[in-house]
Amino acid sequence: MKMHQLSPAITTLKNCYERVAVRENEVGAFQYLKPTAQAIAECEKGPKGLLSGMPIGIKDIFDTTDMPTQWGTSYLYSPKSQADSSLVASLRKAGAILIGKTVSTKLAYFTPGKTRNPHDLKRTPGASSSGSAAAVADGMSRAAIGSQTAGSIIRPASFCGVVGFKPSADLIPSSGVKAFSKSLDTVGWFTRNIHDCALLFDAATQRQHNTDLPKSALATLRVNALIEIENIPLDNDVRALLKKSFYTLKKATARTAEIQESQLFCKLINVQKCIMAYEASRTLVHEFQFYKNSMGKELVDIIQLGAAIDLPEYLDALAFRDHALHTLTHTFFNQADILIAPSTIGEATVGLNTTGDPVYCRPWTLLGLPCLHLPTGKGSHGMPIGIPLIGKPKEDLKLLSSALSIVQLEDFKLTCLTGEANEH
Amino acid sequence: MKMHQLSPAITTLKNCYERVAVRENEVGAFQYLKPTAQAIAECEKGPKGLLSGMPIGIKDIFDTTDMPTQWGTSYLYSPKSQADSSLVASLRKAGAILIGKTVSTKLAYFTPGKTRNPHDLKRTPGASSSGSAAAVADGMSRAAIGSQTAGSIIRPASFCGVVGFKPSADLIPSSGVKAFSKSLDTVGWFTRNIHDCALLFDAATQRQHNTDLPKSALATLRVNALIEIENIPLDNDVRALLKKSFYTLKKATARTAEIQESQLFCKLINVQKCIMAYEASRTLVHEFQFYKNSMGKELVDIIQLGAAIDLPEYLDALAFRDHALHTLTHTFFNQADILIAPSTIGEATVGLNTTGDPVYCRPWTLLGLPCLHLPTGKGSHGMPIGIPLIGKPKEDLKLLSSALSIVQLEDFKLTCLTGEANEH
């Protein structure tokens, strides 16, 4: 009898399934889990590439040909899609192993699913990509994909303590992903480190980019910091972490300056809400007509709000967004390469009937800027908090390479992970 | 025995089905036709609204809950979708009767389906919304919806001699429509007159807008004309029609000026091609991997072309588009309310293994400008030609109201329709 030695990829995959066996009952990250044997067979025989054998969870609003999709609902169900959504197909082609569909809130809005925060089961994991963030945080998957319309990647990444990446608007195709608000919907992902995050970016864009910079690169970086927005709540521990990060970057980079423009950002938050409501009401027309009573109050409310908005008001909102982006590009973003700002008001909210507030994410989603959440600290209740890096429009590669440099600083170590260390 | 008098809506619907019975064998506009009895029952019992009883054909790349979708392919097939695509749901809610799925080219690119030009069965109807344009032109449907990524609404509208409308980019949700190139894909429709076109815009935006202007409005309109782009072919009859239209507008409007900027528009055409290829190759990943041999040479070529384009080249193309839009907004579009330009090089191309060239539509699709094709003339072979009106970004209402004024001019009468006059 010959002893087989398991390949590192198979070991990682088995570790993930073992963690699921131990934790899924409590965490509830998956809507559907692919049978272990099937995943292992795919790992042994599937295509090899940038992501060979990497276990990845797929948010339940992405079409998949080999797993069911139900969009976080009880009334829509497709046993298998005719085609994989574009991002899923790109990851699969690069060798990723899709281990399951992760829980989404109802149609990716605010009504929670079954997922709990792996750091504290009494707290929300954040939304709408709840299952994806929780699965990665808990070591049930090495990475997972999600989507953001308000704050649905950055918020759960912050609450669960993982790296969360929302690329620039429209940079990665969202074909085969349930739409909510065309101007805002952006696909992205969760990982346990920046390196994996960059690997997924390469797979999604079908190119191997060099995001590793020389150590000296940090010294030339220019950073702006938006510590808080007046009249928007912010917990002391997040403020303290931001200030500490600010001073650390001030010492290590070419220029770090604080910006204050609360009035503009407050207006951008309202403009984001207007566009999201208007577009949702013209997008989820079928669902609202036939499943209004099963949608959840939050979704009914935003669709009714949006239905009351007229075309001229919506066009004014779009025009304000365009104007603000133009202005910011020629001011703050002319003086800096990246921006730091709060990801969330504070630690994950207590309770499972809320998903927390995406308010600090709304401006960046509206402006289509790439955002990368780094889980670098803990709040006063021991829950993860962190710092998002926000890049210039379409400068995702610069953002990723900046992040790879920044996490080399002692204060930016990623400290929030639980579960097994399941990297290769 | 009591004689039932048919309602006008039922009469229109029956007229359409009668026309289908006579012509469909030759024209081949439909991929799927809803049974007459079912359509009549819906017309009798369905919701009443802006489009009560209006027969509408749906391009085969739009999801529908009551009709199959196969995206112009032989390898993808869904008997019914979980939800109607957003535009379909909005039209249905407004009382439209969806009579069938109209033929699309393969995945809405250049490989033709079975549809022939109703004016001359030896000629192409244009693409990719071939069936929609042909059905409306031939009186088999009162309206039909389609989509445009290069010139897939305006070109078939021109070749078939119907009104074709491509709204501003992102103004009407494209959720539930097969994606090709996110930055370019735009849903739109074909009608037999401008009034119906405006009705569909109202239904799609869920508001009744007043697009009827006083007759005097024409006298305040400012028009720019781009008669041709150097080095891009243009047939004499289209050039002659444009010049005639130019002089007619010069007499009737406040200002009509010719613009010449061939170098910019040539560059925009190439930029559109680059973005379309890059995005298609990152969007149709599943289809290319599994159905490459059934896709058609045209589709394989563009995906391979796009796969060779790197991220920086793509980003440069997007930046050039943004810069050009900014510049044009502050120059030509600052001096005029609408622009006229060629829709197509000439009349519908002879032969059914080509769909004609969308070259003159590419710049406007790239820039996201609303375009409305008016079928106002005939070419030297007796086939329809016409004039597109191009509006400023997001000024779709202004474009529709301008068109309603312009078609009151003798030279702008819509002269190309065949089939029964099936308006109410």
Interface residues (C-beta under 8 A of the other chain):
Chain A: T65 L76 Y77 S78 Q82 A83 D84 S86 V88 A89 S90 K93 D170 I172 P173 S174 S175 G176 K178 A179 K182 S183 A204 T205 Q206 R207 H209 E279 S281 R282 T283 L284 V285 H286 E287 Q289 A307 D310 L311 L315 L318 A319 K394 L397
Chain B: T65 L76 Y77 S78 Q82 A83 D84 S86 V88 A89 S90 K93 D170 I172 P173 S174 S175 G176 K178 A179 K182 S183 A204 T205 Q206 R207 H209 E279 S281 R282 T283 L284 V285 H286 E287 Q289 A307 D310 L311 L315 L318 A319 K394 L397
